[in-house]
């Protein structure tokens, strides 16, 4: 598929409208929510733990208060799996799934972020044993909630599914369950947008990985992100190059396996990755706010430009 001149002009006009009208997410609640989701109270949100259940209840209440629709009982898609690393079954793991019907298309954009993390583990030199997972991935989960709020108030052209996924740290289990038990034909999905680690980067860079397989997406994103802060980069998706390939590194991998195009928004690993020091105090609040607004801007452009039939 190629962008026509008319399509390109419409995208540019959209961006002018976006910038002029200053559409943005609510930064105050974004920061409040990432702070709660990464607090010691939730003890690292490991799948199957009490802290994970508390995080789930919080997200569920957010989805209900926003007024999202859903195709699952009480927004909850329950699933079981076997964790081979622990040689342990996990029962009644839960994805929280909301939905907004599109104004002009039944085609779907699925926006995902995992809310689980790794829990309590080996203490660091300061004696802290709670792996709070602020960047990984309270950041993506809090952003998911704000995007749902925005699109509830500003109806998208495509239908959008918002899925807070469980079990990512144990092998993308929530994403695999969602794809396996999807409430619509998989062919209706035009794109998966996955957010995982989006709240800090010393270089001021945010990656949009996945365009190697769908170059048309890169054209849309380049236009949408022109002059943005943080700077939107592309890559980490080329096979057989010997470089760090993110194609199956997070929940978008389950969509890739069923040939659904994806864009994975994330940052490169930092020193606090999978450590107790991945805490709210160590995120870059302004970078995070700007990154989520950039993702919103990109999502609006993709919604405007992707096929609707």
C-alpha positions in Angstrom: 0.0 0.0 0.0 1.3 3.5 -0.9 0.3 6.8 0.5 -1.4 9.0 -2.2 -0.7 12.8 -2.4 -4.2 13.3 -1.2 -3.6 11.0 1.8 -0.3 12.7 2.6 -1.9 16.2 2.5 -4.8 15.0 4.8 -2.2 13.7 7.3 -0.3 17.1 7.2 -3.6 19.0 7.7 -4.5 16.7 10.6 -1.1 17.5 12.2 -1.7 21.2 11.9 -5.1 20.7 13.5 -3.6 18.6 16.2 -0.9 21.2 17.0 -3.3 24.1 16.8 -5.8 22.6 19.1 -3.3 21.2 21.6 -4.8 17.8 22.1 -3.0 16.0 24.9 -3.3 13.5 27.7 -3.9 14.6 31.3 -0.4 14.7 32.7 -1.4 14.9 36.4 -3.4 11.6 36.4 -0.7 10.0 34.2 1.9 10.6 36.9 -0.4 9.8 39.8 -1.3 6.4 38.2 2.3 5.4 37.4 3.3 6.3 40.9 0.6 4.1 42.4 1.2 1.2 40.0 4.9 1.2 40.9 4.5 1.8 44.6 5.8 -0.6 47.3 2.2 -1.4 48.2 1.8 -3.5 45.0 5.1 -5.3 45.7 6.2 -5.6 42.1 2.9 -6.9 40.6 4.1 -10.4 39.9 1.4 -12.5 38.2 -0.6 -14.5 40.7 0.4 -12.2 43.6 -1.8 -10.0 45.8 0.0 -6.9 44.4 -0.9 -8.0 40.9 -4.5 -8.4 42.0 -4.5 -4.9 43.4 -3.1 -3.5 40.2 -5.8 -5.3 38.2 -8.5 -4.0 40.4 -7.2 -0.5 39.9 -7.1 -0.8 36.2 -10.6 -2.4 36.1 -12.0 0.6 38.1 -10.3 3.0 35.7 -11.8 1.3 32.7 -15.3 1.3 34.3 -15.1 5.0 35.3 -14.0 5.9 31.7 -17.1 4.1 30.4 -15.4 1.7 28.0 -17.3 -1.1 26.4 -16.0 -4.6 26.6 -16.5 -8.0 25.0 -15.5 -9.9 28.2 -17.4 -10.5 31.5 -16.7 -7.5 33.7 -13.8 -6.5 31.4 -11.8 -9.6 32.4 -10.4 -12.2 30.1 -9.2 -15.0 32.4 -6.6 -17.6 31.3 -4.3 -20.3 32.6 -0.8 -21.2 31.7 2.2 -23.2 32.8 5.4 -21.3 33.7 8.1 -23.6 32.5 10.9 -21.7 34.3 9.2 -22.2 37.7 7.6 -25.5 36.6 4.4 -24.1 38.1 0.8 -23.7 36.8 -0.8 -20.3 37.0 -4.6 -20.2 37.1 -7.0 -17.3 36.7 -4.5 -14.8 35.3 -6.4 -11.9 33.9 -6.3 -9.4 31.1 -8.4 -6.3 31.4 -9.9 -5.4 28.1 -11.9 -2.3 27.1 -13.3 -1.2 23.7 -14.4 1.9 21.8 -16.4 1.5 18.6 -15.0 3.5 15.7 -17.0 6.2 13.9 -16.3 5.0 10.4 -14.7 1.5 10.5 -15.1 -1.9 12.1 -11.4 -2.5 11.6 -9.5 -2.6 14.8 -6.5 -1.0 16.4 -5.4 -2.9 19.5 -3.4 -0.9 22.0 -1.6 -3.0 24.6 0.5 -2.7 27.7 1.4 -5.3 30.3 0.7 -4.5 34.0 2.6 -7.4 35.6 6.2 -7.2 36.7 8.6 -9.6 38.5 7.6 -9.1 42.1 9.9 -9.4 45.1 13.4 -10.7 44.7 17.0 -10.5 45.7 17.8 -7.3 47.8 20.1 -4.7 46.3 22.9 -3.1 48.2 20.4 -0.8 49.9 18.3 -3.7 51.1 15.5 -3.0 48.7 13.9 -6.3 47.4 10.7 -4.9 45.7 11.1 -4.7 42.0 8.6 -1.8 41.4 8.7 -1.9 37.6 8.0 1.8 37.2 9.3 2.0 33.6 8.7 -1.7 33.1 5.7 -1.4 32.7 3.7 0.8 35.0 4.6 3.4 32.4 2.8 1.7 29.6 -0.1 0.8 31.7 -0.7 4.3 33.0 -0.4 5.6 29.4 -3.0 3.0 28.3 -5.5 4.4 30.8 -4.9 8.0 29.6 -5.2 7.0 25.9 -8.5 5.3 26.7 -9.7 8.5 28.4 -8.7 10.6 25.4 -10.4 8.4 22.8 -13.5 8.0 24.9 -13.9 11.8 24.6 -12.6 12.0 21.0 -14.1 9.1 19.1 -11.6 7.4 16.8 -12.3 6.4 13.2 -11.2 2.8 13.8 -12.5 0.8 16.6 -9.9 0.6 19.4 -9.4 -2.2 21.9 -7.4 -1.3 25.1 -5.8 -4.3 26.7 -3.9 -4.3 30.0 -2.1 -7.6 29.8 -1.0 -10.0 32.5 1.9 -12.5 32.4 4.2 -10.7 29.9 7.2 -11.3 32.2 6.5 -15.1 32.0 6.5 -15.4 28.2 3.9 -13.0 26.8 1.2 -15.1 28.3 -1.5 -12.5 28.4 -0.9 -11.4 24.8 -1.0 -15.1 23.6 -4.3 -15.6 25.5 -5.8 -12.5 23.9 -4.8 -13.5 20.4 -6.1 -17.1 21.0 -9.5 -15.9 22.4 -9.9 -12.8 20.4 -13.6 -11.7 20.2 -13.4 -10.7 16.5 -11.8 -12.2 13.5 -8.0 -11.6 13.7 -8.2 -10.2 10.1 -10.1 -7.2 11.5 -7.0 -6.0 13.3 -5.1 -3.4 11.2 -2.5 -2.7 13.9 -1.2 -3.6 17.3 0.3 -0.6 19.2 2.3 -1.9 22.2 3.8 0.3 24.9 6.5 -1.2 27.2 9.1 1.0 28.9 8.4 4.6 27.8 9.2 6.8 30.8 13.0 7.5 30.6 15.9 7.8 28.2 19.0 9.9 28.8 19.4 10.6 25.0 15.8 11.9 24.7 14.9 9.0 22.3 11.8 6.9 21.9 11.7 4.0 19.5 8.9 2.9 17.2 9.9 -0.7 16.3 8.1 -2.8 13.7 8.2 -0.7 10.6 10.7 -3.0 8.9 7.9 -5.3 8.2 5.4 -2.6 7.3 7.2 0.4 5.7 4.0 2.3 5.2 3.7 2.7 8.9 7.1 4.5 9.0 5.9 7.1 6.5 2.9 7.9 8.7 4.9 8.1 11.9 7.7 10.2 10.4 5.2 12.8 9.4 3.4 12.6 12.8 6.6 12.9 14.8 8.4 15.6 12.9 10.1 17.9 15.3 8.9 15.9 18.3 10.4 15.7 21.8 11.4 13.0 22.5 12.9 12.2 19.1 11.2 9.2 17.5 13.6 6.6 16.1 13.1 3.5 14.1 14.8 0.1 14.2 15.5 -2.8 16.5 13.4 -4.9 14.1 15.6 -6.1 11.3 16.1 -9.9 11.2 19.5 -11.6 10.8 21.6 -8.4 11.4 23.1 -9.5 14.7 21.6 -6.3 16.3 19.2 -6.1 19.2 15.9 -7.3 17.6 12.8 -6.4 19.6 10.3 -8.1 17.3 9.3 -10.7 19.9 10.6 -8.9 23.0 7.2 -7.9 24.4 3.5 -8.5 23.9 3.5 -7.4 20.2 5.3 -10.6 19.5 2.1 -12.6 19.9 0.4 -10.4 17.3 3.5 -10.7 15.0 3.1 -14.5 15.1 -0.4 -14.2 13.6 0.7 -11.7 11.0 -0.8 -8.6 12.6 1.3 -5.4 11.9 2.7 -3.8 15.0 4.3 -0.7 16.4 6.2 -1.2 19.6 6.9 2.1 21.5 9.8 1.7 23.9 13.2 2.9 25.1 16.5 1.0 25.1 17.4 -0.7 28.3 18.8 1.4 31.2 20.8 0.5 34.3 17.6 0.1 36.4 16.0 -2.5 34.1 14.7 -5.4 36.1 16.1 -4.0 39.3 14.6 -2.7 42.5 15.8 0.8 41.4 13.2 0.9 38.6 11.1 3.1 40.8 8.9 6.2 40.3 11.7 8.4 41.6 13.9 7.3 38.7 11.6 8.0 35.8 12.0 11.3 33.9 8.6 12.8 34.4 8.8 15.4 31.5 10.2 12.8 29.1 7.3 10.5 30.1 4.6 13.1 29.6 6.1 14.1 26.2 6.5 10.5 25.1 2.8 9.7 25.9 1.7 12.8 24.0 3.9 11.7 21.1 2.3 8.3 21.1 -1.1 9.9 21.1 -0.1 12.0 18.2 1.2 9.0 16.3 -2.0 7.0 17.1 -4.2 9.7 15.8 -2.2 9.9 12.6 -2.4 6.1 12.2 -6.1 6.1 12.9 -6.6 8.7 10.2 -4.4 7.0 7.6 -4.8 3.2 8.0 -7.4 1.3 5.8 -10.9 1.4 7.1 -12.4 -1.4 4.9 
